[in-house]
Amino acid sequence: MRLNDLHLTKFRIRFPYTGSTRVVRKAWEAAKISDLWKETMWSRKVEAKKKRLELSDFDRFKLRKARQIRNKLRTDVFYRLKKKVKKTKATGATKKVAKK
C-alpha cells in the first residue's frame, strides 16, 4: 500500500514492528477494527457515495421526483407556519395598542 493512500484514523492497534501479515491480521481482528470502522460517519459517507455511483438513470429520476415531493411538502408547511405567525403577530399588536 502506498503512503499516499493511507489516512490517519482514531483507531490504533499494537503489534511488533517486524510483525508478519498474520500477526497484523490477528491484532486487527482482536481489536474489531472492521466493526468500529463501520460505525463511523466516514464509513457511512463512503458507502453513500458508492451507492450514488451505482444508481441507474431511472433510479436518479425516482430520487429527483421524491426530492421534489419532499420539498413541496416542506415548503407548504413552512408557508403555513409563516402565515400563522404573521397572523398572531398582527392580532397581538392590535391587542397591545387597545390596552394602552
N, C-alpha and C positions, 0 to 999 in steps of 0.2 A: 504494500500500500504506500502510495506516495505521501509525503509530508503535507503537500498542499491539499490533499483530500481529507486530512484529519481536522476535527473540530474538538475543542475542549468542552467537556460537559461537567456536570456536578458529580458524576459517578466516578468511583475510584475503586480499583481492585489492586491488591498487593500480590506480587509473585516475584520470584528471583529474577535478577537482571538477565541471566542466561537461561531463563526458563524456556522449555520447548513449547510447541503449539499445544501439545496435550496438557501441559501444566497451566497454560494460559486459559485454555478452554474449560478446564476443571474449576479454576478460580472464577471464571465468568459465570458458569452455571451455579456455583455455590453462592455467589452474590446476587443471583437472579437479575442480572443487568437487563436482559431482554424484557422481562416483565416490568421493571422500573421504567425502561425507555418507552414502552407502550402507553404508560400513564402520563407522559409529559405532553405539554402543549405543542412542542416542537414536532413530536412524532405525529400528532393529530393533524398538524398543518401539512406535513409531508404526505400523509395518506389522503387528505382532501385534495391536494394538488394532483396527486396521481389519479384520483377518481375523476377530477375535472378533465384531465387529458384523455381519458378513455371514453368520454361522452360522444355519442353519435350526433348527427345533425338533428335527428328527431328528439333526442334527449335534451339538447340545448334549446330547441324550440319549446318543449314542455316546461323546461326550467324558466324560460323567459316569460311564458304565459302565467305560470304560477307566481312569479315575482310581480307581474303586473296586477294580478288579482289581489295579492297581499298589499301592494302599495295603494291600490284604490280603496281597500277597506281601511287601511291605516289613515289615509288622507281624509276619508269621510268621517271617521271618529274624531280626528284632530279638529276639523272644522266645526263639528257639532259641539265639542267641548269649548272651543274658542267662542262660538256664538253664545253658549250658555254663560260663560264667564263675562262676556260683554254685556249680556242682559242683566246679570246680577249686579255688575258694577253700575250700570245705568240706574237701576232701581235703588241701589244702595246710596247713590249720590243724591237722588231726589229726597230720600228719607232724611238724610242728614241736613239738607237745606230746610226741609219742612220743620224739623225740630228746633232749629235756631229761631 
